Amino acid sequence: MNNVGRPTRLVTGTGAVAETYTGNKALMLEEALLFERGGLDRTGVDLPPVPLVPDRLGGLGRDAAIGLPGFSEPETVRHYTRLSRQNYAIDLGIFPLGSCTMKHNPRLNEKMARLPGFADIHPLQPQSTVQGALELIDVLADWLMKLTGMPAVAMSPKAGAHGELCGMVAIRAALDARGDMRRVVLVPESAHGTNPATAAFCGFVVENIPANARGRVDLDALLARLGPDVAAVMITNPNTCGLFEPDLKTISDAVHAAGGYVYCDGANFNAIVGRVRPGDLGVDAMHINLHKTFSTPHGGGGPGSGPVVLSAALAPFAPIPFVRKTATGRELVEEDIAATAAPDSFGRMVAFHGQMGMFVRALSYMMSHGADGLRQVAEDAVLNANYILASLKDIYTAPFASTGPCMHEALFSDDFLSGVGLTTLDLAKALIDEGFHPMTVYFPLVVHGAMLVEPTETESKANLDQLIGAMRHVATQMLADPDAWRSAPHFAPRRRLDETQAARKPVLSWKGSEAA
């Protein structure tokens, strides 16, 4: 890692002037590692001596210094504050990560999720004491079924890939229940990358279906492959190219006629919510990323939630637990009553009931928007993506711009840079110098050197114009003077890393000067 800073003049003990590089830039102070700065013999707090009492560690107690550096409170606070300033966040600016839906997180939803009646409950409380929480889960489930046109929903899956697993296990359970050993799953090239991994994890054999020249599923190839060994088709709609699959109903009808099921990856549901009901298109199972479509941003390692809506054919095989109404309120169907209440369920996927915090956020989002507002979410997301596509397709290569409008994200490639020897990675690093987090790069694999931009519905035209201006500026400059951009970023806290070495030989531990 290279530090870029201004020289600082230091006066030595002899009165001579020396120069050294601090690494500081503007108001960004460079600092050494904590282990290099903090003393191992001190702490930031004074604690009374520990009384000498027998321990119960069975001889496993520590017999040497712990080796962690000590800091005062101001030093500690400044360290973490400086780290936060070197990061990018949705609260700082647009996060154009395609496929990830990094949109503004409404603070109303956060306030609701922090209400003590939701935030402080425990999953092992008596059900009579959490009737409000169970009602919220039930109401949210009802909304999800109405929005998708599906008769059942499993609320417990914790994220998108977990939801995929739920849907595919339900499909396998349905096949096993009828004594059908078919085990081939067809996955189009334009589907999310987790789809084939999930199918393989469930014991299926995965076969790819190519995309056509318009970036959609090659319908003829798919129909030709259907047969008595095909268990399911896993399709993403809108797909990873940001395009709607217009043949999904035709595909569903053909798959059902061949005895298979249709799994739809609903990660991009925010592009069609309130506009299209997947159940009307013949979908048998679809996960919904609550954290993407209905509230918090997708990334950052925070809590996720991936409920799975199911068709009537798969509903009996849904996992436990689930909420049902009783004469006195609501109850969770668990193992103790599953034998009679859900005899065909494939079992349990999670320890408890799902991600309560995301349930609250999602229902708050739905109720604050209403039916017309949710429809506008999709319309604005699609409008913003097409505005970016139309504004950049004259300079960036847009492989599917001629096939019609995109959905929630615009796809570009680095073909326009091939003549000057630059790549998608060079452009992404250059955008950092312009103050923007780069878009998703090298995905989807359908397009070489892909750049996938998703503005989401929460960005204003002024914000989009800022991003468009930066992307046009970077592209123009790279074409005019390519050599100047091979080492970008130039103004970030760190210069460009060797990403191959960082992935293959990461340095995950610090060694002191003697060991080094």
C-alpha positions in Angstrom: 0.0 0.0 0.0 1.4 3.4 -1.0 0.8 6.5 1.1 0.5 9.8 -0.6 1.2 12.8 1.6 3.0 16.1 1.8 6.5 16.4 3.4 6.6 17.7 7.0 9.7 19.6 8.2 11.1 18.3 11.4 13.9 20.0 13.5 16.4 17.5 14.8 18.3 17.6 18.1 21.3 19.3 16.3 19.1 22.0 14.8 19.2 20.5 11.4 16.0 20.3 9.3 14.9 16.9 8.1 11.9 16.0 5.9 9.7 13.0 6.2 6.4 11.9 4.7 3.5 11.7 7.2 1.0 10.3 4.8 -1.5 13.0 5.9 -3.8 14.4 3.2 -5.9 17.5 3.8 -7.9 16.7 7.0 -7.2 12.9 6.8 -4.6 12.0 9.4 -2.5 8.9 8.7 -1.8 6.6 11.6 0.2 3.5 12.2 -1.3 0.2 13.3 -2.6 0.0 16.8 0.1 -2.5 17.7 2.7 -0.1 16.6 1.2 2.9 18.5 -0.2 1.5 21.7 1.9 0.2 24.7 1.4 -3.4 25.7 2.0 -2.5 29.3 -0.9 0.0 29.8 -4.6 0.2 29.4 -7.1 3.1 28.9 -8.8 2.4 32.2 -7.7 1.7 35.8 -9.3 -1.4 37.4 -8.9 -2.6 41.0 -6.7 -5.6 41.6 -8.5 -8.9 40.9 -9.0 -10.8 44.2 -7.1 -14.1 44.4 -9.9 -16.6 44.3 -9.9 -20.2 42.9 -10.9 -20.3 39.3 -12.9 -22.9 37.5 -11.0 -22.9 34.2 -9.5 -26.3 34.6 -5.9 -25.2 34.0 -6.9 -23.3 30.8 -6.3 -19.8 32.3 -3.9 -17.4 30.6 -0.4 -17.4 32.1 1.1 -14.6 30.0 0.3 -11.0 29.0 -2.6 -10.8 26.5 -0.5 -8.7 24.1 -3.1 -6.1 23.2 -2.1 -2.5 23.0 -3.6 0.0 25.4 -5.1 3.4 24.6 -6.8 6.2 26.3 -10.4 7.0 25.5 -9.6 9.9 23.2 -7.1 7.8 21.3 -9.6 5.0 20.9 -12.4 7.2 19.7 -10.2 9.0 17.2 -8.9 5.7 15.8 -12.4 4.4 15.0 -13.6 7.7 13.8 -10.7 8.0 11.4 -11.5 4.4 10.1 -15.1 5.4 9.5 -14.0 8.4 7.4 -12.0 6.1 5.1 -15.1 4.1 4.3 -18.0 4.8 2.0 -21.7 4.7 3.2 -25.1 5.1 1.8 -25.5 8.1 4.1 -22.7 9.8 2.3 -23.7 9.4 -1.3 -25.2 7.2 -4.0 -24.1 3.5 -3.9 -24.5 2.3 -7.5 -23.9 -1.4 -6.8 -25.9 -3.3 -9.4 -27.8 -6.4 -8.1 -27.4 -5.3 -4.5 -30.0 -2.5 -4.2 -28.1 -0.2 -2.0 -30.7 2.4 -1.3 -31.5 4.9 1.4 -32.7 3.3 4.7 -35.7 5.2 6.0 -35.1 6.2 9.6 -38.8 5.7 10.4 -38.3 1.9 9.9 -35.2 2.0 12.2 -37.3 3.8 14.9 -40.0 1.1 14.6 -37.5 -1.7 14.8 -36.0 -0.3 18.0 -39.3 -0.2 19.9 -38.9 -2.2 23.1 -41.8 -4.5 22.3 -39.9 -5.7 19.1 -36.3 -5.1 19.9 -36.2 -6.5 23.4 -38.2 -9.7 23.1 -36.7 -13.1 23.3 -37.5 -16.1 21.1 -38.0 -18.4 24.0 -40.6 -16.1 25.7 -44.0 -17.7 26.2 -46.1 -17.1 23.1 -48.8 -15.4 25.2 -46.4 -12.6 25.9 -45.4 -11.9 22.3 -48.8 -11.8 20.6 -48.0 -8.4 19.0 -44.9 -9.8 17.4 -46.7 -12.8 16.1 -49.4 -10.6 14.7 -46.8 -8.5 12.9 -45.2 -11.6 11.3 -48.7 -12.8 10.2 -49.7 -9.4 8.7 -46.4 -9.1 6.9 -46.8 -12.6 5.5 -50.3 -11.6 4.2 -48.9 -8.6 2.4 -46.2 -10.7 0.8 -48.7 -13.2 -0.5 -50.9 -10.4 -1.9 -48.0 -8.7 -3.6 -46.8 -11.9 -5.2 -50.2 -13.6 -5.9 -49.1 -16.7 -4.0 -51.1 -18.7 -1.4 -48.3 -19.5 1.1 -45.1 -18.1 2.5 -42.3 -19.3 4.6 -41.0 -16.5 6.8 -38.1 -18.0 8.5 -35.2 -18.0 5.9 -32.6 -15.5 6.9 -31.4 -14.2 3.5 -31.7 -14.6 -0.3 -29.5 -17.7 -0.6 -31.1 -19.2 2.4 -34.5 -18.6 0.7 -33.2 -20.3 -2.4 -32.3 -23.3 -0.3 -35.8 -23.3 1.2 -37.5 -23.2 -2.1 -35.3 -25.9 -3.7 -35.7 -28.2 -0.6 -39.5 -27.8 -0.9 -39.3 -28.8 -4.6 -37.2 -31.8 -3.7 -39.7 -32.8 -0.9 -42.6 -32.5 -3.4 -40.8 -34.7 -5.9 -39.9 -37.3 -3.2 -43.5 -37.3 -2.0 -44.7 -38.4 -5.4 -41.9 -40.9 -5.8 -40.3 -38.9 -8.6 -36.5 -39.2 -8.8 -35.8 -36.6 -11.4 -32.8 -34.6 -10.4 -31.8 -32.2 -13.2 -32.2 -28.4 -12.6 -31.9 -26.0 -15.6 -30.3 -22.6 -14.8 -30.1 -19.9 -17.4 -26.8 -18.0 -17.8 -28.6 -14.8 -16.8 -29.6 -16.1 -13.4 -28.0 -15.1 -10.2 -24.8 -17.0 -9.4 -26.1 -18.5 -6.2 -28.8 -20.4 -8.1 -26.7 -23.2 -9.5 -24.8 -23.5 -6.2 -28.0 -23.9 -4.3 -29.3 -26.5 -6.6 -26.1 -28.5 -6.4 -26.1 -28.2 -2.6 -29.6 -29.8 -2.7 -28.3 -32.8 -4.6 -29.5 -31.8 -8.1 -27.5 -31.9 -11.3 -27.2 -28.4 -12.8 -27.3 -27.7 -16.5 -26.9 -24.3 -18.0 -29.3 -22.7 -20.5 -27.7 -20.0 -22.7 -28.8 -16.5 -23.1 -30.0 -15.1 -26.4 -28.6 -12.0 -28.2 -31.2 -9.9 -26.3 -29.9 -10.9 -22.9 -32.9 -13.1 -22.1 -33.3 -16.8 -21.7 -32.9 -18.7 -25.0 -36.5 -20.1 -25.0 -35.9 -22.6 -27.8 -32.9 -24.1 -26.0 -34.8 -24.4 -22.7 -37.9 -26.0 -24.3 -35.7 -28.4 -26.2 -34.0 -29.6 -23.0 -37.2 -30.2 -21.0 -37.9 -33.9 -20.3 -38.8 -36.4 -17.6 -35.5 -35.9 -15.8 -35.9 -32.1 -15.3 -37.0 -31.3 -11.7 -37.0 -27.6 -12.0 -36.0 -24.4 -13.8 -34.3 -21.7 -11.7 -34.9 -18.3 -13.3 -34.1 -14.8 -12.2 -36.7 -12.2 -13.2 -35.8 -9.4 -13.8 -32.5 -11.1 -14.6 -28.9 -10.2 -13.8 -28.6 -8.1 -17.0 -31.3 -5.9 -15.6 -33.9 -7.1 -18.1 -37.4 -8.5 -17.8 -38.0 -12.1 -18.9 -41.1 -11.8 -21.1 -41.4 -15.5 -21.8 -41.6 -16.6 -18.1 -45.3 -17.6 -18.4 -44.6 -19.7 -21.5 -41.6 -21.2 -19.7 -43.7 -22.0 -16.6 -46.4 -23.7 -18.6 -43.9 -25.8 -20.4 -42.1 -26.8 -17.2 -45.3 -27.8 -15.5 -46.4 -29.8 -18.5 -43.1 -31.7 -18.3 -43.7 -32.4 -14.6 -41.2 -29.9 -13.1 -41.4 -26.8 -11.0 -40.4 -23.2 -11.5 -38.1 -21.4 -9.0 -37.9 -17.7 -9.5 -35.0 -15.7 -7.8 -36.8 -12.7 -6.4 -33.8 -10.7 -5.4 -34.8 -8.1 -8.0 -38.4 -7.9 -6.8 -38.0 -4.1 -6.2 -38.2 -3.6 -10.0 -41.6 -5.2 -10.3 -43.3 -4.9 -6.9 -46.8 -3.6 -7.3 -46.6 -4.1 -11.1 -46.3 -7.8 -11.6 -47.4 -10.8 -9.5 -45.0 -13.7 -10.0 -47.8 -16.1 -9.1 -49.6 -15.0 -12.2 -46.6 -16.0 -14.2 -46.7 -19.6 -13.0 -43.9 -19.4 -10.4 -43.9 -22.2 -7.8 -41.4 -20.7 -5.3 -39.7 -17.3 -5.0 -37.6 -15.8 -2.3 -38.0 -12.1 -1.5 -35.0 -10.2 0.0 -36.9 -8.0 2.5 -33.7 -6.2 3.2 -33.4 -5.2 -0.5 -36.9 -4.5 -1.6 -38.6 -3.2 1.5 -36.1 -1.4 3.7 -32.4 -1.6 4.6 -29.6 -1.8 2.1 -28.4 -5.2 0.9 -24.8 -5.0 1.8 -22.6 -4.2 4.8 -23.0 -7.6 6.5 -26.1 -6.6 8.4 -29.2 -8.7 9.0 -31.0 -10.1 6.1 -34.4 -11.8 5.6 -35.5 -14.0 2.7 -39.1 -15.2 3.0 -40.2 -17.7 0.3 -43.6 -17.5 -1.3 -44.9 -20.9 -2.5 -47.5 -22.1 -4.9 -50.4 -24.4 -3.9 -48.4 -27.4 -5.1 -45.5 -26.6 -2.8 -47.3 -25.0 0.2 -47.8 -28.4 2.1 -44.0 -28.8 2.2 -43.2 -25.4 3.7 -40.8 -25.4 6.7 -41.7 -24.9 10.3 -42.2 -22.8 12.3 -45.0 -20.7 10.9 -47.7 -18.5 12.5 -51.3 -19.5 12.4 -54.4 -18.0 13.9 -56.3 -19.6 16.8 -59.4 -18.8 18.7 -57.4 -16.9 21.3 -54.8 -15.2 19.1 -51.8 -16.6 17.2 -49.4 -19.4 17.7 -46.3 -20.8 16.2 -46.5 -24.2 14.6 -43.5 -26.0 16.0 -42.4 -29.7 16.1 -44.8 -30.5 19.0 -47.8 -30.0 16.8 -46.3 -30.2 13.3 -47.3 -33.9 12.9 -50.9 -32.9 12.7 -50.7 -29.2 11.7 -48.1 -29.7 8.9 -47.5 -33.4 8.3 -45.7 -32.8 4.9 -43.4 -30.1 6.1 -39.7 -30.8 5.2 -38.8 -29.6 8.7 -36.9 -26.7 10.3 -34.4 -24.4 8.7 -33.5 -22.0 11.5 -33.3 -22.2 15.3 -36.2 -19.8 15.8 -38.7 -17.8 13.7 -36.7 -15.5 11.4 -35.2 -12.0 11.5 -37.6 -10.0 13.7 -35.8 -6.7 13.1 -36.2 -7.0 9.4 -39.9 -8.1 9.7 -40.6 -4.8 11.5 -38.6 -2.7 9.0 -40.3 -4.3 6.1 -43.8 -3.9 7.4 -43.1 -0.3 8.4 -41.9 0.3 4.8 -45.0 -1.2 3.3 -47.4 0.6 5.6 -45.7 4.0 5.0 -45.8 3.5 1.2 -49.2 1.9 0.8 -50.2 0.0 -2.3 -49.7 3.0 -4.6 -46.4 3.9 -3.1 -45.0 0.4 -3.5 -46.0 0.5 -7.2 -44.1 3.9 -7.4 -41.0 2.3 -5.9 -40.8 0.0 -8.9 -41.6 2.7 -11.4 -39.0 5.1 -10.0 -36.3 2.4 -9.8 -36.9 1.6 -13.4 -37.1 5.2 -14.5 -33.8 6.1 -12.8 -32.0 3.1 -14.3 -33.2 4.0 -17.8 -32.1 7.6 -17.3 -28.6 6.4 -16.6 -28.7 4.0 -19.5 -29.9 6.8 -21.9 -27.3 9.3 -20.6 -24.3 7.0 -21.0 -24.9 4.7 -23.9 -23.3 7.1 -26.3 -19.9 6.7 -24.7 -20.1 3.5 -22.7 -20.8 0.2 -24.5 -24.3 -0.8 -23.6 -24.8 -4.3 -25.0 -28.6 -4.6 -24.6 -29.6 -0.9 -25.0 -31.1 -1.6 -28.4 -33.3 -4.4 -27.1 -35.6 -2.1 -25.2 -35.7 -0.4 -21.8 -33.9 -2.0 -18.8 -35.5 -2.6 -15.5 -33.9 -1.5 -12.2 -30.3 -1.6 -13.3 -28.3 -0.6 -16.4 -25.6 -2.9 -17.8 -22.5 -1.6 -19.6 -19.2 -3.2 -20.7 -15.6 -2.1 -21.1 -15.5 -2.8 -24.9 -15.2 1.0 -25.5 -11.9 0.9 -23.6 -10.4 -2.0 -25.5 -8.6 0.2 -28.0 -6.6 2.0 -25.3 -5.8 -1.0 -23.2 -7.8 -0.1 -20.1 -10.4 -2.3 -18.4 -13.4 -2.2 -16.2 -11.2 -2.3 -13.1 -9.3 0.8 -14.2 -12.6 2.7 -14.6 -13.9 1.5 -11.3 -10.7 2.7 -9.5 -10.9 6.0 -11.3 -14.5 6.6 -10.0 -13.1 6.5 -6.5 -11.1 9.6 -7.2 -14.4 11.2 -8.3 -15.9 10.6 -4.9 -18.1 7.7 -5.8 -18.2 4.0 -4.8 -17.8 2.0 -8.1 -20.6 0.1 -9.6 -20.7 -3.7 -9.5 -17.9 -5.0 -11.8 -17.4 -8.2 -13.8 -20.9 -9.3 -13.1 -23.0 -10.7 -14.8 -20.7 -13.1 -16.6 -22.9 -12.9 -19.7 -21.1 -9.7 -20.6 -17.3 -9.3 -20.8 -16.0 -6.6 -18.5 -19.4 -5.9 -17.1 -20.4 -2.8 -15.2 -23.7 -3.0 -13.5 -25.2 0.2 -12.2 -28.3 0.3 -10.0 -29.4 3.8 -8.9 -32.5 2.6 -7.0 -35.7 4.6 -6.5 -34.3 6.8 -3.7 -31.9 8.9 -5.8 -33.0 12.3 -7.1 -32.3 13.5 -10.6 -29.6 15.9 -9.2 -27.8 12.9 -7.6 -28.0 10.9 -10.8 -26.7 13.8 -12.8 -23.7 14.0 -10.5 -22.9 10.3 -11.0 -23.5 10.5 -14.7 -21.2 13.5 -15.0 -18.4 11.7 -13.1 -18.8 8.6 -15.3 -18.7 10.6 -18.5 -15.7 12.6 -17.3 -13.7 9.5 -16.3 -14.6 7.7 -19.6 -13.6 10.8 -21.7 -10.3 11.3 -19.9 -9.4 7.6 -20.1 -9.9 7.6 -23.8 -7.8 10.8 -24.2 -4.9 9.9 -21.9 -5.0 6.2 -20.9 -1.6 6.0 -19.3 -2.7 8.4 -16.5 -5.4 6.0 -15.3 -3.6 2.7 -14.9 -2.6 3.5 -11.3 -5.9 5.1 -10.1 -7.1 5.9 -7.5 -4.7 8.7 -6.8 -6.5 10.5 -3.9 -8.0 7.7 -1.9 -6.6 6.9 1.6 -4.8 4.0 -0.1 -3.6 3.5 -3.6 -4.5 0.5 -5.8 -3.8 -2.8 -4.2 -2.6 -6.0 -5.8 -6.0 -7.6 -5.6 -4.8 -11.0 -6.7 -2.2 -11.2 -3.9 -4.7 -9.7 -1.4 -7.1 -12.6 -2.2 -4.5 -15.4 -2.4 -2.0 -14.3 0.2 -3.8 -12.1 2.6 -1.8 -10.8 5.6 -4.3 -11.4 8.5 -2.0 -11.0 11.5 0.5 -8.5 12.7 4.0 -9.4 13.7 6.2 -7.2 15.9 9.5 -5.7 14.8 11.5 -8.6 16.4 9.5 -11.3 14.6 9.6 -9.3 11.3 
